[in-house]
Amino acid sequence: MTELKVKNVGKGLGLELPQEIVEQLHLGAGDNISLERMAQGCYRLTSKSDVMAEEIALIEGYMHEEDA
């Protein structure tokens, strides 16, 4: 588990992501990330590339099922 610190950013709040998380999510300045609420009050942080990879894997799975 990685602990994030909430900081003041302008008139709002922001989170500082550790470099290892930035690298794992392949993030750069100006990129968008999604915070998804999961079951039992948990949250999941994803980048667009992660979401796209999941969608491609699902599509490929369906395509292979049709071939069988």
Helices and strands as residue ranges (DSSP letters): E 6-9, E 12-15, H 19-24, E 33-37, G 39-41, E 43-47, H 48-67
